Amino acid sequence: MEEKNKKKKVFIFIWVFSLILVVVAGFFYRQRMVALKGEKSSRPTASMAGMDMGEEKTAQDQGKRAKDDLDMSGMTMDNLEKEGKMVELAPGTVRISPEKQQLIGVRMEAIAQRELTKTIRAVGIVEHMERNITAVNSKVGGWIEKEFVDRTGDRLTKGQPLITIYSPELVSTQEEYLIALKGKKELSASPVLEISQGSQSLLEATKKRLLLWDISEEQIEQLEKTGQIQKTLTLYCPANGFVFEKNVSPGQYISPGETLYRIADLSLVWVNATVYEYEIPLIKKGQEAKITLSYIPGEVFTGKVFVVTPTVDPVTRTNKVRFEIPNPDFKLKPNMYANVEIRVNLGKRLAVRDEAVLDTGKRQIAFVDKGDGYFEPRELKLGSRVENYYAVLSGLTEGERVITSANFLIDSESKLKEAAAAMAGMGHAGHGK
C-alpha cells in the first residue's frame, strides 16, 4: 500500500511539474506571438508592400513549429514510439529543433586527437645543498691565537687560512720528530741492524702522527731543514663557499673534533617546491623545470627534478619536490621564494573540451550529436585535465560531435523526458493492476 501511495505521489509531482513547464512555455510563446503581431501591424499591408502571401504563411508555419517544440503536453512513451523518435536511442535522448538550438545558443565541437601538454605550477624556497656543506674542525686540542676569517657570510676559497692554534701536544710531537730525525742520522751507520731499524721506525711513526694532525708534507720538510719548531698550527679552508656558521674567537680553547666553521658551496642550490598529491604521478626524476623569481624579473633559471620526497603532508595533502639548479653567479640565495613551472608532455590523446563535460560529482556526462536534432547523454571516463581539455579514456570516439554550450538546459530537458517516461511506465503498470 505504501509503495502504491509513493508511486501516486511521484506521478502527481511529475504531472504538476510538466503542467508548470507547459504554462511557462505557453506564456513565452504568447509573448512572442504578440511581438510578431505588433511588428506585422507596424508594416505596410501585403498589397502595398508587394509582400508575397506565401511568405506570411511560412512565418506562421515556423511559429507553429516553434510552439510544437515547446509544447511538452503530449510527451509520452507511446507518442514518441509512434513518431519513431525513440527507436534505438539511449534513455534521456532529447530532440531539439534547429530553431530551438539557435534560440538557446547550442554550439558543438568534434572529438579529435590533440597534443596535450600539462603545466604544473608550484611555489618553492631556495636552499643550500646538504652535500655541499663542509664542516671545519681541528684534530688537536689547543688555544686559538689568530683568526683570519671573523664574519659569517664571507666568501672563501679553498686553501685560504682560517685560524692558527697553539697546541702543546703539537709542539711536543715536533720535538719528538726532530729527536727521531737526529737519532736516525747518528744510528743509521750502526752495525747493529735492530738499532738502525728502530730509529727509522720511530721517525716514521712521529711523521705519521704529524700528518694525521693535518701538518702538510711541505711543513714537515720545512721543519727538517730549519730545525725550528712551529709554535702554532694553521687551519686552511677545505673547500670553496660561504661561511654559514662560525663558532670561534681569539683566545678560545677548542677540543679535537669540535666544529669551528660550516662552509656552504652555493654554485649549485636546491629549490624545494610544494606540489599537490594528484600532480605527483606526472613528475619524474630528471624532468626539466623553469624557475623564476619576482625580484629578478625577466630572468629564467633552468633546473631538473632531483628527488620527490616519499611522504605526503597529512594536513595540506602536498608533496615536496626538490629541484637542482646551477647558480654560478650566486643570484639564488637561500630562503628566497621561487616560482616553479614544469611542462609535462602527455603526447597525442583523444580530448574533449571541458565545457562539454557535466560533472555530477559521481560521473561525467557529455551530450553527443546523433543527427536530425537528437542528442544522447553519454557517460565518460576522463583522464587528466590540460588547460581547456580533458583526456578521454572511454565513452567517446574520434569524429563524434558533442555540445559545448547550453548543456544544462539540454540536461534539464533530458531529465524531464526520463521522468515523463517513468511516469508513463507507472501509468501502464497501474492499468495492468
For each residue, the residues with C-beta under 8 A, 3 or more apart:
1: 4 5
2: 5 6
3: 6 7
4: 1 7 8
5: 1 2 8 9
6: 2 3 9 10
7: 3 4 10 11 426 429 430
8: 4 5 11 12
9: 5 6 12 13
10: 6 7 13 14 422 423 426
11: 7 8 14 15 423 426 427
12: 8 9 15 16
13: 9 10 16 17
14: 10 11 17 18 419 420 422 423
15: 11 12 18 19 423
16: 12 13 19 20
17: 13 14 20 21 416 419
18: 14 15 21 22 72 73 75 416 420
19: 15 16 22 23
20: 16 17 23 24
21: 17 18 24 25 72 416
22: 18 19 25 26 71 72 73
23: 19 20 26 27
24: 20 21 27 28
25: 21 22 28 29 70 71 72
26: 22 23 29 30 70 71
27: 23 24 30 31
28: 24 25 31 32 70
29: 25 26 32 33 66 67 70
30: 26 27 33 34
31: 27 28 34 35
32: 28 29 35 36 63 66
33: 29 30 36 37 63
34: 30 31 37 38
35: 31 32 38 39
36: 32 33 39 40 59 63
37: 33 34 40 41
38: 34 35 41 42
39: 35 36 42 43
40: 36 37 43
41: 37 38
42: 38 39
43: 39 40 49
44: 48 49 51
45: 48 49 51
46: 49 50 51 52 53 56
47: 50
48: 44 45
49: 43 44 45 46
50: 46 47
51: 44 45 46 55 56
52: 46 55 56
53: 46 56 57
54: 57 58
55: 51 52 58 59
56: 46 51 52 53 59 60
57: 53 54 60 61
58: 54 55 61 62
59: 36 55 56 62 63
60: 56 57 63 64
61: 57 58 64 65
62: 58 59 65 66 99
63: 32 33 36 59 60 66 67
64: 60 61 67 68
65: 61 62 68 69 97 99
66: 29 32 62 63 69 70 97 99 100
67: 29 63 64 70 71
68: 64 65 71
69: 65 66 96 97 99 100
70: 25 26 28 29 66 67 100
71: 22 25 26 67 68 74
72: 18 21 22 25 75 416 420
73: 18 22
74: 71 79
75: 18 72 79 80 417 420
76: 79 80 420 424
77: 80 81 86 420 421 424 425
78: 81 82 424
79: 74 75 76 82 83
80: 75 76 77 83 85 86
81: 77 78 84 85 86 87
82: 78 79
83: 79 80
84: 81 87
85: 80 81 89 95 374
86: 77 80 81 89 93
87: 81 84
88:
89: 85 86 93 370 374 376
90: 93 376 377 378
91: 418 421
92: 376 377 414 415 417 418
93: 86 89 90 370 374 375 376 377 414 417
94: 374 375 410 413 414 417
95: 85 372 373 374 375
96: 69 100 101 104 106 373 375 410 413
97: 65 66 69 100 101 373
98: 101 102 373
99: 62 65 66 69 102 103
100: 66 69 70 96 97 103 104
101: 96 97 98 104 106 373
102: 98 99 105 106
103: 99 100
104: 96 100 101 406 409
105: 102 405 406
106: 96 101 102 403 405 406 410
107: 403 404 405 406
108: 369 401 402 403 404
109: 353 356 401 402 404
110: 399 400 401
111: 350 351 352 392 396 397 398 399 400 401 402
112: 350 351 398 399
113: 348 349 350 351 398
114: 348 349 350 351 389
115: 345 347 348
116: 345 346 347 348 349 351 384 386 389 391
117: 343 344 345 346 386
118: 282 343 344 346 384 386
119: 341 342 343 344 387
120: 275 279 282 283 341 342 343 344
121: 339 340 341
122: 273 274 275 321 339 340 342
123: 273 274 337 338 339 340
124: 271 272 273 274 291 321 323 337 338 339 340
125: 271 272 335 336 337 338
126: 269 270 271 332 333 334 335 336 337 338
127: 269 270 271 272 334 335
128: 132 133 244 264 265 266 269 270 334
129: 132 133 264 265 268 269 270 324
130: 133
131:
132: 128 129 241 264 265 266 267 268
133: 128 129 130 244 262 263 264 265
134: 238 239 241 262 263 264 265
135: 259 261 262
136: 162 235 237 238 259 260 261 262 263
137: 256 257 258 259 260
138: 141 142 165 233 235 254 256 257 258 260
139: 212 213 214 256 257
140: 165 167 169 170 213 233 256
141: 138 167 169 253 254 255 256
142: 138 165 166 167 168 169 170 233 253 254
143: 165 166 167 251 252 253 254
144: 147 163 164 165 248 249 250 251 252 253 254
145: 163 164 165 166 232 250
146: 163 164 232 250
147: 144 150 162 163 248 249 250
148: 160 161 162 163
149: 154 156 160 162 163 237 243 246 261
150: 147 246
151: 154 243 246
152: 243 244 245 246
153: 242 243
154: 149 151 242 243
155: 241 242
156: 149 160 237 240 241 242 243 263
157: 160 237 240
158: 237 238 239 240
159: 236 237
160: 148 149 156 157 236 237
161: 148 164 234 235 236 237
162: 136 147 148 149 235 236 237 260 261
163: 144 145 146 147 148 149 234 235 248 260
164: 144 145 146 161 232 233 234 235
165: 138 140 142 143 144 145 170 232 233 234 235 254
166: 142 143 145 231 232
167: 140 141 142 143 170 171 232 233
168: 142 171 172
169: 140 141 142 172 173
170: 140 142 165 167 173 174 213 215 230 233
171: 167 168 174 175 229 230 231
172: 168 169 175 176
173: 169 170 176 177 206 209 210 213
174: 170 171 177 178 210 223 229 230
175: 171 172 178 179 229
176: 172 173 179 180 206
177: 173 174 180 181 203 206 207 210 220 223
178: 174 175 181 182 223 227 229
179: 175 176 182 183
180: 176 177 183 184 199 202 203 206
181: 177 178 184 185 203 224
182: 178 179 185 186
183: 179 180 186 187 199 202 203
184: 180 181 187 188 199 200 202 203
185: 181 182 188
186: 182 183 199
187: 183 184 190 195 196 198 199
188: 184 185 196 199 200
189: 196
190: 187 195 196
191:
192: 195 196
193: 196 197
194: 197 198
195: 187 190 192 198 199
196: 187 188 189 190 192 193 199 200
197: 193 194 200 201
198: 187 194 195 201 202
199: 180 183 184 186 187 188 195 196 202 203
200: 184 188 196 197 203 204
201: 197 198 204 205
202: 180 183 184 198 199 205 206
203: 177 180 181 183 184 199 200 206 207
204: 200 201 207 208
205: 201 202 208 209
206: 173 176 177 180 202 203 209 210
207: 177 203 204 210 211 220
208: 204 205 211 212
209: 173 205 206 212 213
210: 173 174 177 206 207 213 215 220
211: 207 208 214 215 217 220
212: 139 208 209
213: 139 140 170 173 209 210 233
214: 139 211 233 235
215: 170 210 211 219 220 233
216: 219 220
217: 211 220 221
218: 221 222
219: 215 216 222 223 230
220: 177 207 210 211 215 216 217 223 224
221: 217 218 224 225
222: 218 219 225 226
223: 174 177 178 219 220 226 227 228 229 230
224: 181 220 221 227
225: 221 222
226: 222 223
227: 178 223 224
228: 223
229: 171 174 175 178 223
230: 170 171 174 219 223 233
231: 166 171
232: 145 146 164 165 166 167
233: 138 140 142 164 165 167 170 213 214 215 230
234: 161 163 164 165
235: 136 138 161 162 163 164 165 214 260
236: 159 160 161 162
237: 136 149 156 157 158 159 160 161 162 263
238: 134 136 158 263
239: 134 158 263 265
240: 156 157 158 265 267
241: 132 134 155 156 263 264 265 266
242: 153 154 155 156 263 264 265 266
243: 149 151 152 153 154 156 246 261 262 263
244: 128 133 152 262 263 264
245: 152 259 261 262
246: 149 150 151 152 243 260 261
247: 258 259 260 261
248: 144 147 163 252 254 260 261
249: 144 147 252
250: 144 145 146 147
251: 143 144
252: 143 144 248 249
253: 141 142 143 144
254: 138 141 142 143 144 165 248 258 260
255: 141 258
256: 137 138 139 140 141
257: 137 138 139
258: 137 138 247 254 255
259: 135 136 137 245 247 262
260: 136 137 138 162 163 235 246 247 248 254
261: 135 136 149 162 243 245 246 247 248
262: 133 134 135 136 243 244 245 259
263: 133 134 136 156 237 238 239 241 242 243 244
264: 128 129 132 133 134 241 242 244 334
265: 128 129 132 133 134 239 240 241 242 268
266: 128 132 241 242 269 327 330 332 333 334
267: 132 240 326 327 328 330
268: 129 132 265 324 325 326 327
269: 126 127 128 129 266 324 325 327 332 334
270: 126 127 128 129 306 322 323 324 325
271: 124 125 126 127 291 303 322 323 325 332 338 340
272: 124 125 127 320 321 322 323
273: 122 123 124 320 321 322 323 338 340
274: 122 123 124 316 318 319 320 321
275: 120 122 279 280 283 318 319 320 321
276: 279 280 317 318 319
277: 280 312 317 318 319
278: 281
279: 120 275 276 282 283
280: 275 276 277 283 308 319 321
281: 278
282: 118 120 279 342 344 384
283: 120 275 279 280 287 305 308 321 342 344
284: 287 305
285: 305 306 307 308
286: 304 305
287: 283 284 304 305 342 344
288: 302 303 304 342
289: 302 303 304 305 323 340 341 342
290: 300 301 302 340 341 342
291: 124 271 300 301 302 303 323 325 338 339 340 341
292: 296 299 300 301 338 339 341
293: 296 299 301 332 336 337 338 339
294: 297 337 339
295: 336
296: 292 293 299 331
297: 294
298:
299: 292 293 296 331
300: 290 291 292
301: 290 291 292 293 325 326 327 332
302: 288 289 290 291 325 326
303: 271 288 289 291 323 324 325 326
304: 286 287 288 289 323 324
305: 283 284 285 286 287 289 308 321 322 323 342
306: 270 285 322 323 324
307: 285 321 322
308: 280 283 285 305 319 320 321 322
309: 319 320 321 322
310:
311: 319
312: 277 317 318 319
313: 316 317 318 319
314: 317
315:
316: 274 313
317: 276 277 312 313 314
318: 274 275 276 277 312 313
319: 274 275 276 277 280 308 309 311 312 313
320: 272 273 274 275 308 309
321: 122 124 272 273 274 275 280 283 305 307 308 309 340
322: 270 271 272 273 305 306 307 308 309
323: 124 270 271 272 273 289 291 303 304 305 306 340
324: 129 268 269 270 303 304 306
325: 268 269 270 271 291 301 302 303 332
326: 267 268 301 302 303
327: 266 267 268 269 301 330 331 332
328: 267
329:
330: 266 267 327 333
331: 296 299 327
332: 126 266 269 271 293 301 325 327 336 338
333: 126 266 330 336
334: 126 127 128 264 266 269
335: 125 126 127
336: 125 126 293 295 332 333
337: 123 124 125 126 293 294
338: 123 124 125 126 271 273 291 292 293 332
339: 121 122 123 124 291 292 293 294
340: 121 122 123 124 271 273 289 290 291 321 323
341: 119 120 121 289 290 291 292
342: 119 120 122 282 283 287 288 289 290 305
343: 117 118 119 120
344: 117 118 119 120 282 283 287
345: 115 116 117
346: 116 117 118 349 384 386 391
347: 115 116
348: 113 114 115 116
349: 113 114 116 346 383 391 392
350: 111 112 113 114 391 392 396 397 398
351: 111 112 113 114 116 386 389 390 391 392
352: 111 356 357 366 380 382 389 390 392 396 402
353: 109 356 357 388 389 402 404
354: 357 385 388 389 390
355: 388 404 405 407
356: 109 352 353 366 367 402 403 404 407
357: 352 353 354 364 365 366 380 382 390
358: 364 365 366 407 408 411
359: 363 364
360: 363 364 365
361:
362:
363: 359 360 379 380
364: 357 358 359 360 379 380 381 382 390
365: 357 358 360 377 378 379 380 411
366: 352 356 357 358 377 378 380 395 396 402 403 407
367: 356 375 376 377 378 402 403 407 410 411 414
368: 375 376 377 378 396 400 401 402
369: 108 374 375 400 401 402 403
370: 89 93 374 375 376
371: 374
372: 95
373: 95 96 97 98 101
374: 85 89 93 94 95 369 370 371
375: 93 94 95 96 367 368 369 370 403 410 414
376: 89 90 92 93 367 368 370
377: 90 92 93 365 366 367 368 411 414
378: 90 365 366 367 368 395 396 402
379: 363 364 365 395
380: 352 357 363 364 365 366 390 392 393 394 395 396
381: 364 392 393 394 395
382: 352 357 364 385 390 391 392 393
383: 349 390 391 392 393
384: 116 118 282 346 390 391
385: 354 382 389 390 391
386: 116 117 118 346 351 389 390 391
387: 119
388: 353 354 355
389: 114 116 351 352 353 354 385 386
390: 351 352 354 357 364 380 382 383 384 385 386
391: 116 346 349 350 351 382 383 384 385 386
392: 111 349 350 351 352 380 381 382 383 395 396
393: 380 381 382 383
394: 380 381
395: 366 378 379 380 381 392
396: 111 350 352 366 368 378 380 392 400 402
397: 111 350 400
398: 111 112 113 350
399: 110 111 112
400: 110 111 368 369 396 397
401: 108 109 110 111 368 369
402: 108 109 111 352 353 356 366 367 368 369 378 396
403: 106 107 108 356 366 367 369 375 406 407 410
404: 107 108 109 353 355 356 407
405: 105 106 107 355
406: 104 105 106 107 403 409 410
407: 355 356 358 366 367 403 404 410 411
408: 358 411 412
409: 104 406 412 413
410: 94 96 106 367 375 403 406 407 413 414
411: 358 365 367 377 407 408 414 415
412: 408 409 415 416
413: 94 96 409 410 416 417
414: 92 93 94 367 375 377 410 411 417 418
415: 92 411 412 418 419
416: 17 18 21 72 412 413 419 420
417: 75 92 93 94 413 414 420 421
418: 91 92 414 415 421 422
419: 14 17 415 416 422 423
420: 14 18 72 75 76 77 416 417 423 424
421: 77 91 417 418 424 425
422: 10 14 418 419 425 426
423: 10 11 14 15 419 420 426 427
424: 76 77 78 420 421 427 428
425: 77 421 422 428 429
426: 7 10 11 422 423 429 430
427: 11 423 424 430 431
428: 424 425 431 432
429: 7 425 426 432 433
430: 7 426 427 433
431: 427 428
432: 428 429
433: 429 430
